[in-house]
Amino acid sequence: MNDILASPDPDDPSLEELFLKADRIGRKYQTPEEIEAFEQALKTEVEAISAQVDQQFPEQEVEMMDYSPASRSRKKPPLTKSRKTKSRKK
C-alpha cells in the first residue's frame, strides 16, 4: 500500500507543468500592456533586491572550500586580508 502511495501517478502533472499551465491561463486574461507592466515591475523589484544584496554583501572575493579527503592532507595556504581591511588603510 505504501509503495502505491509513494510512487507518483504518471497522469499527475509535475510542478513545473502546473506553473506553466497557470502562466498560460493567466496570460489568456491579461492584455499585452498588463503583461508588460507586470514584467517591468518585476524587473524593477529584482534590480532593487540585487542592489540591496550587493550593498549588504560587498565582498567580491569568492571563497572556495574543499572538503574532499585529498584536500585534508595538504597544507592550508595562509589567509589573506579581505578587501575591507585594505580599503581602510587609505
C-alpha positions in Angstrom: 0.0 0.0 0.0 2.8 2.4 0.9 4.5 1.7 -2.4 1.4 2.7 -4.3 1.1 6.0 -2.3 4.8 6.8 -2.6 5.0 6.3 -6.4 3.7 9.3 -8.4 0.8 8.8 -10.8 2.1 9.1 -14.4 -1.0 11.2 -15.2 -0.3 13.7 -12.5 1.5 16.8 -13.9 4.8 17.9 -12.5 5.1 21.1 -10.5 6.8 22.8 -13.5 3.9 21.8 -15.8 1.4 23.2 -13.3 3.3 26.5 -13.2 3.5 26.7 -17.0 -0.2 25.9 -17.2 -1.1 28.6 -14.7 1.1 31.1 -16.6 -0.8 30.3 -19.9 -4.1 30.7 -18.2 -3.1 34.0 -16.6 -1.8 35.4 -19.9 -5.1 34.5 -21.5 -6.9 37.1 -19.4 -4.3 39.8 -19.5 -3.7 42.4 -22.1 -0.2 42.8 -23.6 0.1 46.1 -21.7 -0.7 44.4 -18.4 1.8 41.7 -19.1 4.5 44.3 -20.0 3.6 46.4 -16.9 4.0 43.3 -14.7 7.3 42.3 -16.2 8.6 45.8 -15.9 7.5 46.0 -12.2 9.1 42.5 -11.6 12.4 43.7 -13.3 12.5 46.8 -11.1 11.9 44.8 -7.9 14.6 42.3 -8.8 17.1 45.1 -9.5 16.2 46.7 -6.1 16.7 43.4 -4.3 20.0 42.8 -6.2 21.2 46.3 -5.2 20.4 45.6 -1.6 22.2 42.3 -1.6 25.3 44.0 -3.2 25.1 46.7 -0.6 24.9 44.3 2.3 27.4 41.8 1.0 30.0 43.9 -0.9 32.7 41.3 -0.8 33.8 40.3 -4.3 36.3 37.7 -3.3 35.0 34.1 -3.8 35.8 31.7 -1.0 36.2 28.1 -2.1 36.0 25.3 0.4 37.2 21.8 -0.4 36.1 19.1 2.0 37.4 16.2 0.0 39.7 13.7 1.8 42.6 14.6 -0.5 42.5 18.2 0.4 42.7 17.5 4.1 46.2 16.1 3.9 47.5 19.2 2.1 48.9 22.1 4.0 46.4 25.0 4.0 47.5 28.3 2.4 48.0 31.4 4.6 44.9 33.6 5.0 44.9 36.8 3.0 43.4 40.1 4.2 40.0 40.9 2.9 39.2 43.9 0.7 37.6 45.7 3.6 40.9 45.7 5.5 42.9 47.0 2.5 40.4 49.9 1.9 40.6 51.2 5.4 44.3 51.9 5.2 43.8 54.8 2.8 
